[in-house]
Amino acid sequence: MVNKGPDSAGALDLARSVGMRCAMGNHEARLLSLVSTPPSEWRPKDWKMADRIGHRLVELANEVSSWPLWIDLGNALVVHAGLQPGRERLEEMDRQVLLTVRTWDGEGRDMDNPLDPAWFALATWPVPVVFGHWALRGLVDLPGFKGLDTGCVYGRKLTGWCPEEDRFYEVPARREYCPMSRD
């Protein structure tokens, strides 16, 4: 929700106004790190994020600081990136895995290697796991796993999934807001 789109503050305002519950993602975690780091230590990427978010940087960081790493809906589990294969309890999973995993090397050292299997090929969970964070891969529609990052910010589409109907809903992006890259 934070960083790459045209209006992070507006997106958060909209989410709050409709009572949306949000799970922490890698960009929200980066925002929290950013506001706790002196600007003299910021990298160019940090300055770019601060510029995108604007004068409400600290306010938005305070808001996202309360977001959980996962949301258990009972009939589905929402997590930003994915689960740690081999772990059965969310509380035992590494925070970085929950925020950034795409592929699994067996240890969690390299979690974005196209030569390694997708994390969901190695994980199991009792209810469907709904995740994002992998626009390059796009829609994932497997029994037990629903990957919804279909690259809206990159000019593709915004996708949602209704577990009660087991149905996807998609809206095309109005335009490309950010060029796609591997990071």
Residue pairs with C-beta under 8 A, 6 or more apart in sequence:
1 8
1 11
1 12
1 15
1 22
1 25
1 27
1 28
1 64
2 8
2 11
2 12
2 25
2 27
2 28
2 31
2 53
2 60
2 64
3 27
3 30
3 31
3 49
3 52
3 53
4 27
4 52
4 153
4 177
4 178
5 11
5 153
5 177
5 178
6 177
8 52
8 53
8 60
9 53
9 54
9 56
9 60
12 60
12 63
12 64
14 20
15 22
16 63
21 71
22 64
22 67
23 67
23 68
23 69
23 70
23 71
23 78
23 79
23 80
24 64
24 67
24 68
24 69
24 80
24 99
25 80
25 81
25 99
25 132
25 133
26 80
26 81
26 99
26 100
26 133
27 49
28 64
28 67
29 95
29 99
30 49
31 49
31 53
31 57
31 60
31 61
31 64
32 61
32 64
32 65
34 42
34 46
34 49
34 50
34 57
34 61
35 57
35 58
35 61
37 46
39 50
42 50
50 57
53 60
69 79
69 80
69 90
69 95
69 98
69 99
70 77
70 78
70 79
70 90
70 98
71 77
71 78
71 79
72 78
73 127
73 163
74 127
75 127
75 128
75 163
75 164
76 127
76 128
76 129
76 130
76 146
76 163
77 90
77 125
77 127
77 128
77 129
77 130
78 130
78 131
79 98
79 129
79 130
79 131
80 98
80 99
80 131
80 132
80 133
81 97
81 98
81 99
81 100
81 101
81 102
81 131
81 132
81 133
81 134
82 97
82 98
82 101
82 102
82 119
82 120
82 123
82 129
82 131
82 133
83 90
83 93
83 97
83 98
83 101
83 119
83 120
83 123
83 125
83 129
84 92
84 93
84 94
84 97
84 98
84 101
84 108
84 119
84 123
85 104
85 119
85 122
85 123
86 122
87 93
90 98
94 108
96 108
96 111
97 108
97 111
97 119
99 133
100 111
100 112
100 133
101 108
101 111
101 119
101 133
102 111
102 112
102 118
102 119
102 133
102 134
102 137
103 110
103 111
103 112
103 113
103 114
103 115
103 116
103 117
103 118
103 119
104 111
104 116
104 117
104 118
104 119
104 121
104 122
105 111
105 113
105 116
110 116
111 119
112 182
118 137
120 129
120 131
120 140
120 142
120 144
120 145
120 147
123 129
124 144
125 144
127 144
128 144
128 145
128 146
128 163
129 144
129 145
129 146
130 146
130 148
130 161
130 163
131 140
131 145
131 146
131 147
131 148
131 149
132 147
132 148
132 149
133 149
134 140
134 147
134 149
135 149
135 150
135 151
135 153
135 154
135 156
135 180
136 151
136 180
136 182
137 147
137 149
138 147
138 149
138 150
138 151
138 156
139 147
139 148
139 150
139 159
139 168
140 146
140 147
141 147
141 168
146 161
148 159
148 160
148 161
149 159
150 156
150 157
150 158
150 159
150 170
151 157
151 173
151 180
152 158
152 159
152 171
152 173
153 173
153 176
153 177
153 178
154 173
154 176
154 177
154 178
154 179
154 180
155 173
155 175
155 176
155 177
156 172
156 173
157 170
157 171
157 172
157 173
158 170
158 171
158 173
159 168
159 169
159 170
160 168
160 169
160 170
161 167
161 168
161 169
162 168
162 169
